[in-house]
Amino acid sequence: MVSRWGAYLLVTDDAGRRHLIRINSIQMVADGDEFHDSCTLVVAGRPINVPEPLEQVIDCLDGGRVP
């Protein structure tokens, strides 16, 4: 799950842990696999694997809210 909360992004990683991340602390967003159904966020040098497509995360970063 990925959603935008003001200046923060709430993501649930592939282990089910939730992370509330300040958007300007995200260093990189990349596809997590060749099927494009997951992505990896790098925050403070730490990778977070998110089981959501890259496009869905980008939509949230751009200010949209995806249910």
C-alpha positions as CSV (number, residue, x, y, z in Angstrom):
1,M,0.0,0.0,0.0
2,V,1.2,3.5,-0.8
3,S,-0.5,6.8,0.1
4,R,0.4,10.4,0.4
5,W,-0.1,12.2,3.8
6,G,1.0,15.8,3.2
7,A,4.8,15.9,3.0
8,Y,5.0,12.2,3.8
9,L,4.6,9.0,2.0
10,L,3.1,6.0,3.9
11,V,4.3,2.7,2.4
12,T,4.0,-0.9,3.4
13,D,7.0,-3.0,2.5
14,D,7.1,-6.5,1.3
15,A,7.4,-7.8,4.9
16,G,4.3,-5.9,6.0
17,R,6.1,-3.2,7.9
18,R,4.8,0.3,7.5
19,H,7.1,3.3,6.9
20,L,6.1,7.0,7.1
21,I,8.7,8.7,4.9
22,R,9.3,12.4,4.4
23,I,9.1,12.8,0.6
24,N,12.2,14.9,0.3
25,S,14.3,12.2,2.0
26,I,13.7,9.7,-0.8
27,Q,16.9,9.4,-2.8
28,M,15.8,7.0,-5.5
29,V,12.8,5.0,-6.8
30,A,13.4,2.1,-9.2
31,D,11.7,-1.0,-10.5
32,G,12.1,-3.9,-8.1
33,D,11.9,-6.6,-10.7
34,E,11.6,-7.4,-14.4
35,F,7.8,-7.7,-14.2
36,H,7.3,-4.1,-13.0
37,D,4.9,-5.1,-10.2
38,S,7.1,-3.9,-7.4
39,C,9.6,-1.1,-6.7
40,T,12.4,-0.1,-4.4
41,L,12.7,3.2,-2.6
42,V,16.1,4.3,-1.2
43,V,15.7,6.4,1.9
44,A,18.8,7.5,3.9
45,G,20.8,4.9,2.0
46,R,18.4,2.1,3.0
47,P,16.4,0.2,0.4
48,I,12.8,-0.4,1.1
49,N,11.1,-2.9,-1.2
50,V,7.4,-2.0,-1.9
51,P,5.1,-4.5,-3.6
52,E,3.5,-1.8,-5.7
53,P,4.2,-0.7,-9.3
54,L,6.6,2.2,-9.8
55,E,3.9,4.2,-11.5
56,Q,1.7,4.0,-8.5
57,V,4.5,5.3,-6.2
58,I,5.3,8.1,-8.7
59,D,1.6,9.2,-8.7
60,C,1.7,9.5,-4.9
61,L,5.0,11.4,-5.0
62,D,3.4,13.8,-7.5
63,G,0.7,14.7,-5.1
64,G,-2.0,12.3,-6.1
65,R,-3.5,9.9,-3.6
66,V,-4.0,6.2,-4.7
67,P,-6.4,4.1,-2.6
